[in-house]
Amino acid sequence: MHERFSDRARHAMALANLEAGKLNHTGLRPAHLMLGLIAEGECVATEALRLLDVDLDEVRAEVSVRIGKGEAEGSIGRRAQTEELRAVINLAIQEARKLNHRHVGTEHLILGLFAHGESIPARVLRDHGLNLDQLREKTLALLRSATEPSHDPAHSPRGDLEWVHQQELAKAFRSPTFWHTLILAVDSANRLGAGEIEPPHLLLALMRDPANGLADLLAEKGVTVDWLRKRLSAD
């Protein structure tokens, strides 16, 4: 199903998985997706909410409180989607089809979250005075004004080839090894005080995993985890 997602929608889903981990939850729920969209930050979904005078920090805090903390401490890897989240994604796909969009973007995900009226995000957004028609209208206005709409690959500077890459990326999302590396990269970025993951953090993550043999290979050339970490800290 995720082969249909845009880059930002995929990123939001990955961030939702990380948010679920922070809250010690084993299953991926609509609330985690809302937190993932807010964490993604620079996307149509969050921009539409900002233009509707929604305080995203308040929404994040309220959603976090309502979903609460779980008991699956230390759980890593990709979490299974709950039935409720699958329903939200199906609603997002329907929104994309109504608009004749070829891929599901963050704009469709936020509409899907709101359309699922009993989800925590929908209740929180209603408490902030929003309704689905308002959100849909603002979202469509943003898409009409965009110079390179992310929902339409015809506007991509890389053309259809970008979506081939996305299909390959979707396979990686199903790999426990991929998620293990990503978690190590997040940890490396946090240790270095970085606000987001950069390629050097991925290299550190790969070197920290003894299973892939990369650390041993680079050590032959004098490149170690400690050496690389010190160089990055110096920069």
One Martini backbone bead per residue (centre of mass of N, CA, C, O) as a GRO file, in nm:
protein
  235
    1MET     BB    1   0.055   0.063  -0.019
    2HIS     BB    2   0.317   0.262   0.010
    3GLU     BB    3   0.376   0.298  -0.298
    4ARG     BB    4   0.167   0.556  -0.304
    5PHE     BB    5   0.359   0.733  -0.161
    6SER     BB    6   0.508   1.000  -0.074
    7ASP     BB    7   0.783   1.114   0.068
    8ARG     BB    8   0.644   1.267   0.308
    9ALA     BB    9   0.454   1.037   0.386
   10ARG     BB   10   0.677   0.836   0.456
   11HIS     BB   11   0.812   1.008   0.669
   12ALA     BB   12   0.566   1.027   0.856
   13MET     BB   13   0.552   0.721   0.909
   14ALA     BB   14   0.833   0.693   1.033
   15LEU     BB   15   0.778   0.899   1.262
   16ALA     BB   16   0.541   0.746   1.385
   17ASN     BB   17   0.709   0.506   1.475
   18LEU     BB   18   0.890   0.671   1.668
   19GLU     BB   19   0.661   0.778   1.847
   20ALA     BB   20   0.570   0.501   1.946
   21GLY     BB   21   0.839   0.436   2.087
   22LYS     BB   22   0.837   0.673   2.293
   23LEU     BB   23   0.542   0.551   2.407
   24ASN     BB   24   0.546   0.233   2.423
   25HIS     BB   25   0.428   0.117   2.147
   26THR     BB   26   0.329  -0.151   1.926
   27GLY     BB   27   0.111   0.012   1.778
   28LEU     BB   28  -0.021   0.182   1.499
   29ARG     BB   29  -0.175   0.500   1.521
   30PRO     BB   30  -0.330   0.790   1.451
   31ALA     BB   31  -0.170   0.955   1.664
   32HIS     BB   32   0.109   0.894   1.543
   33LEU     BB   33   0.055   1.027   1.270
   34MET     BB   34   0.011   1.310   1.378
   35LEU     BB   35   0.295   1.330   1.504
   36GLY     BB   36   0.446   1.280   1.234
   37LEU     BB   37   0.342   1.527   1.081
   38ILE     BB   38   0.452   1.737   1.279
   39ALA     BB   39   0.749   1.642   1.260
   40GLU     BB   40   0.782   1.701   0.959
   41GLY     BB   41   0.633   2.004   0.911
   42GLU     BB   42   0.710   2.047   0.581
   43CYS     BB   43   0.383   2.041   0.482
   44VAL     BB   44   0.066   2.050   0.383
   45ALA     BB   45  -0.072   1.971   0.646
   46THR     BB   46   0.068   2.182   0.838
   47GLU     BB   47   0.013   2.435   0.670
   48ALA     BB   48  -0.295   2.423   0.685
   49LEU     BB   49  -0.312   2.445   0.994
   50ARG     BB   50  -0.170   2.716   1.023
   51LEU     BB   51  -0.373   2.877   0.838
   52LEU     BB   52  -0.602   2.785   1.068
   53ASP     BB   53  -0.475   2.851   1.356
   54VAL     BB   54  -0.303   2.605   1.448
   55ASP     BB   55  -0.148   2.471   1.728
   56LEU     BB   56   0.087   2.226   1.709
   57ASP     BB   57   0.188   2.204   2.000
   58GLU     BB   58  -0.089   2.157   2.124
   59VAL     BB   59  -0.169   1.910   1.964
   60ARG     BB   60   0.063   1.733   2.048
   61ALA     BB   61   0.006   1.738   2.352
   62GLU     BB   62  -0.287   1.629   2.342
   63VAL     BB   63  -0.235   1.363   2.195
   64SER     BB   64  -0.030   1.248   2.399
   65VAL     BB   65  -0.219   1.245   2.642
   66ARG     BB   66  -0.453   1.068   2.522
   67ILE     BB   67  -0.272   0.812   2.457
   68GLY     BB   68  -0.030   0.772   2.614
   69LYS     BB   69   0.143   0.530   2.782
   70GLY     BB   70   0.315   0.243   2.757
   71GLU     BB   71   0.484  -0.100   2.809
   72ALA     BB   72   0.695  -0.124   2.550
   73GLU     BB   73   0.987  -0.119   2.649
   74GLY     BB   74   1.236  -0.119   2.393
   75SER     BB   75   1.090  -0.112   2.137
   76ILE     BB   76   1.160  -0.215   1.801
   77GLY     BB   77   1.075  -0.124   1.495
   78ARG     BB   78   0.818  -0.214   1.308
   79ARG     BB   79   0.486  -0.138   1.336
   80ALA     BB   80   0.178  -0.236   1.352
   81GLN     BB   81  -0.117  -0.177   1.218
   82THR     BB   82  -0.402  -0.072   1.300
   83GLU     BB   83  -0.726  -0.071   1.216
   84GLU     BB   84  -0.759   0.235   1.243
   85LEU     BB   85  -0.524   0.315   1.054
   86ARG     BB   86  -0.620   0.166   0.803
   87ALA     BB   87  -0.874   0.340   0.777
   88VAL     BB   88  -0.727   0.608   0.734
   89ILE     BB   89  -0.573   0.525   0.477
   90ASN     BB   90  -0.823   0.463   0.308
   91LEU     BB   91  -0.931   0.754   0.324
   92ALA     BB   92  -0.684   0.882   0.185
   93ILE     BB   93  -0.715   0.732  -0.081
   94GLN     BB   94  -0.994   0.846  -0.144
   95GLU     BB   95  -0.906   1.140  -0.158
   96ALA     BB   96  -0.710   1.103  -0.396
   97ARG     BB   97  -0.923   0.995  -0.597
   98LYS     BB   98  -1.114   1.239  -0.597
   99LEU     BB   99  -0.852   1.423  -0.706
  100ASN     BB  100  -0.674   1.260  -0.912
  101HIS     BB  101  -0.437   1.131  -0.755
  102ARG     BB  102  -0.154   0.919  -0.772
  103HIS     BB  103  -0.078   1.007  -0.474
  104VAL     BB  104  -0.008   0.994  -0.132
  105GLY     BB  105  -0.023   1.255   0.089
  106THR     BB  106  -0.038   1.455   0.361
  107GLU     BB  107  -0.312   1.575   0.275
  108HIS     BB  108  -0.462   1.295   0.287
  109LEU     BB  109  -0.393   1.208   0.576
  110ILE     BB  110  -0.536   1.441   0.728
  111LEU     BB  111  -0.814   1.381   0.607
  112GLY     BB  112  -0.831   1.090   0.712
  113LEU     BB  113  -0.815   1.162   1.012
  114PHE     BB  114  -1.072   1.342   1.015
  115ALA     BB  115  -1.276   1.136   0.888
  116HIS     BB  116  -1.202   0.980   1.148
  117GLY     BB  117  -1.401   1.086   1.397
  118GLU     BB  118  -1.283   0.891   1.655
  119SER     BB  119  -1.020   0.997   1.657
  120ILE     BB  120  -0.799   1.178   1.824
  121PRO     BB  121  -0.728   1.393   1.609
  122ALA     BB  122  -1.022   1.472   1.539
  123ARG     BB  123  -1.101   1.570   1.823
  124VAL     BB  124  -0.881   1.783   1.856
  125LEU     BB  125  -0.949   1.954   1.602
  126ARG     BB  126  -1.237   2.018   1.689
  127ASP     BB  127  -1.151   2.166   1.952
  128HIS     BB  128  -1.008   2.388   1.742
  129GLY     BB  129  -1.259   2.448   1.524
  130LEU     BB  130  -1.269   2.226   1.314
  131ASN     BB  131  -1.342   2.112   0.980
  132LEU     BB  132  -1.335   1.925   0.699
  133ASP     BB  133  -1.404   2.144   0.489
  134GLN     BB  134  -1.188   2.344   0.570
  135LEU     BB  135  -0.942   2.159   0.527
  136ARG     BB  136  -0.993   2.090   0.232
  137GLU     BB  137  -0.989   2.379   0.119
  138LYS     BB  138  -0.700   2.454   0.216
  139THR     BB  139  -0.552   2.224   0.076
  140LEU     BB  140  -0.637   2.291  -0.216
  141ALA     BB  141  -0.518   2.573  -0.221
  142LEU     BB  142  -0.225   2.483  -0.186
  143LEU     BB  143  -0.209   2.302  -0.440
  144ARG     BB  144  -0.280   2.525  -0.649
  145SER     BB  145  -0.018   2.711  -0.553
  146ALA     BB  146   0.176   2.508  -0.635
  147THR     BB  147   0.466   2.449  -0.834
  148GLU     BB  148   0.531   2.141  -0.691
  149PRO     BB  149   0.337   1.896  -0.664
  150SER     BB  150   0.374   1.610  -0.466
  151HIS     BB  151   0.122   1.438  -0.589
  152ASP     BB  152   0.272   1.492  -0.879
  153PRO     BB  153   0.516   1.341  -1.077
  154ALA     BB  154   0.510   1.536  -1.328
  155HIS     BB  155   0.659   1.772  -1.136
  156SER     BB  156   0.913   1.620  -1.122
  157PRO     BB  157   1.255   1.650  -1.183
  158ARG     BB  158   1.270   1.311  -1.193
  159GLY     BB  159   1.015   1.190  -1.240
  160ASP     BB  160   0.926   0.855  -1.252
  161LEU     BB  161   1.189   0.750  -1.114
  162GLU     BB  162   1.120   0.829  -0.823
  163TRP     BB  163   0.900   0.597  -0.788
  164VAL     BB  164   1.091   0.364  -0.807
  165HIS     BB  165   1.247   0.434  -0.553
  166GLN     BB  166   1.000   0.419  -0.364
  167GLN     BB  167   0.946   0.118  -0.402
  168GLU     BB  168   1.216   0.032  -0.283
  169LEU     BB  169   1.175   0.170  -0.007
  170ALA     BB  170   0.932  -0.002   0.081
  171LYS     BB  171   1.100  -0.256   0.126
  172ALA     BB  172   1.278  -0.141   0.353
  173PHE     BB  173   1.038  -0.095   0.556
  174ARG     BB  174   1.027  -0.428   0.593
  175SER     BB  175   1.312  -0.409   0.731
  176PRO     BB  176   1.479  -0.466   1.023
  177THR     BB  177   1.757  -0.358   0.937
  178PHE     BB  178   1.669  -0.075   0.860
  179TRP     BB  179   1.557   0.006   1.144
  180HIS     BB  180   1.816  -0.038   1.300
  181THR     BB  181   1.981   0.175   1.147
  182LEU     BB  182   1.793   0.417   1.198
  183ILE     BB  183   1.815   0.417   1.506
  184LEU     BB  184   2.122   0.461   1.513
  185ALA     BB  185   2.111   0.733   1.361
  186VAL     BB  186   1.944   0.884   1.569
  187ASP     BB  187   2.142   0.845   1.800
  188SER     BB  188   2.383   0.986   1.664
  189ALA     BB  189   2.247   1.261   1.629
  190ASN     BB  190   2.188   1.311   1.929
  191ARG     BB  191   2.486   1.296   2.033
  192LEU     BB  192   2.561   1.547   1.825
  193GLY     BB  193   2.316   1.760   1.820
  194ALA     BB  194   2.119   1.698   1.595
  195GLY     BB  195   1.813   1.776   1.426
  196GLU     BB  196   1.904   1.573   1.193
  197ILE     BB  197   1.949   1.339   0.955
  198GLU     BB  198   2.257   1.249   0.818
  199PRO     BB  199   2.480   1.073   0.639
  200PRO     BB  200   2.691   1.038   0.875
  201HIS     BB  201   2.486   0.889   1.063
  202LEU     BB  202   2.457   0.642   0.881
  203LEU     BB  203   2.752   0.559   0.890
  204LEU     BB  204   2.765   0.518   1.192
  205ALA     BB  205   2.547   0.302   1.204
  206LEU     BB  206   2.693   0.094   1.025
  207MET     BB  207   2.953   0.081   1.210
  208ARG     BB  208   2.788  -0.013   1.478
  209ASP     BB  209   2.725  -0.272   1.306
  210PRO     BB  210   2.876  -0.584   1.310
  211ALA     BB  211   2.710  -0.753   1.094
  212ASN     BB  212   2.824  -0.596   0.817
  213GLY     BB  213   3.156  -0.530   0.833
  214LEU     BB  214   3.234  -0.224   0.794
  215ALA     BB  215   3.419  -0.161   1.033
  216ASP     BB  216   3.647  -0.356   0.954
  217LEU     BB  217   3.707  -0.238   0.675
  218LEU     BB  218   3.775   0.059   0.775
  219ALA     BB  219   3.994  -0.014   0.986
  220GLU     BB  220   4.213  -0.083   0.770
  221LYS     BB  221   4.209   0.254   0.711
  222GLY     BB  222   4.161   0.401   1.006
  223VAL     BB  223   3.843   0.381   1.038
  224THR     BB  224   3.649   0.481   1.309
  225VAL     BB  225   3.404   0.563   1.515
  226ASP     BB  226   3.562   0.763   1.691
  227TRP     BB  227   3.692   0.923   1.462
  228LEU     BB  228   3.427   1.013   1.323
  229ARG     BB  229   3.295   1.150   1.570
  230LYS     BB  230   3.519   1.364   1.610
  231ARG     BB  231   3.498   1.497   1.333
  232LEU     BB  232   3.200   1.581   1.360
  233SER     BB  233   3.233   1.748   1.621
  234ALA     BB  234   3.437   1.953   1.498
  235ASP     BB  235   3.230   2.057   1.272
   0.00000   0.00000   0.00000
